Amino acid sequence: MRKLTNEEQNKIKLLTKNQVSLTLIEPTETGLKKSIMDATGSVRNFLKSENIHDYDLQNQGPDNKILIPTIIHTGFKTIKSQASLYRPLTKNGDPRIWFYSLTKIADPNDIVAITYFDDAFHVFNLTKLDIEGLINSSIHNPLQELINEINTIENEVAFELLAMVRKIASAGPIPSLVDADTSVGRTLETALGIDINSSKQPDYKGIELKSFRNSRTNRKNLFAQVPDWKLSKFKSSAEILNSFGYEREEDFKLYCTVSAITRNSQGLNLRIDNDIKQLIENSDKPEVGDFVVWTLDKLHNRLKEKHKETFWVEAESTRVNDREYFQYKLVEHTKKPITSQFDLLIDQGIITLDHLIKRNSKGKVVEKGPLFKIKPKGIELLFPPSESYSLI
């Protein structure tokens, strides 16, 4: 695909701000004449990630062609159409896509945007269409209606959860359930009726809840992820503990933060190897060296899975008669983390890793991490512009 113009980039930013997930395709002169376009990697990934179509599962030949209803937007009117998704018998069955009537709105090398809503593709010429004008128009139009509907549905659960959190906040400070660092989150989740468990899935209908005390500048938890033991020199948390742990009261433990910027007191640090797409943890002990790895693909997927949509809830902490109380005050609502930024933020020491391993008096090894954490200033670097809501 050709390089996007500044105007085209600004249109995409506007659509993204309005919750529109899309992919792009650039029809060629030959493609428009022959009514055929390659389903590029980005198009295939979009179709698969949105659970629309998986070319890998499609057999070759005309009998296996898939037709999907399509609406082509021309501004204040639309064209009813169809999309054809198929793999020909020739050329190794390279994936193809075509939108009937596309030639009515597109010239060669225009950038065509494709989104999917209400069981149909919606297609429009990103190069030529006045996206901002149509969205803000005082005259109702199909593109404006589409974006308003997407916005409403995308935010429905968020507004539902926000109303619940506001109701809790309006009742005033609530007593902590336990005396622990994690109590700020556990107390809110219990008040919301959310079961406390170790699931890797988001907390409420696809939205992750992360609560924190506003008096602290502590790092915020992103997710927990064990190394890829098959690719690692060490094969268990117990091996890490045995090599770098220390005695503390009745436990033998390794509670430490590991960064890409500097080595910690155990001689541990992180580094990213972009050639093999791995995050590597290294020891300054010559006999150990690199001892565990994570694939960047796995970490990116965990980030997207855990933080597709997140409420970061800020609470004011007070103590009354030696018991902590929380007044929940602010929600920062983030969506769709930028995975490429994850690697950069590790390199910059803004995202770090915490080991939380111990062997108790009975000899059992317990691992609560490794936890990937982010410094407060990193939130706005990892996520697109967010929305903030006052609770009181």
Secondary structure, DSSP 4 states (H G I P E B T S, - for coil): -PPPPHHHHHHHHHHHHTT---EEE---HHHHHHT-EE--HHHHHHHHHTTS--GGGPPSSGGG-EEEEEEEE-SS-EEEEEEEEE--SSGGG--EEEETTGGGT--TTPPEEEEEETTEEEEEETTTS-HHHHHT-SS--HHHHHHHHHHHHHHHHHHHHHHHHHHHHHT--EE-SSSSTTHHHHHHHHHTTPPP---SS-SBTTBEEEEEETT----EEEEE----TTTSSS-SHHHHHHHH-EEETTEEEEEEEE-SSS--TTSEEEEEETTTTEEEEEES-TTTSEEEEEEHHHHHHHHHHH-SEEEEEEEEEEEETTEEEEEEEEEEEEES--HHHHHHHHHTTSEEEEEEEEE-TTS-EEE--PEEEE-GGGHHHHSSS-EEEE--
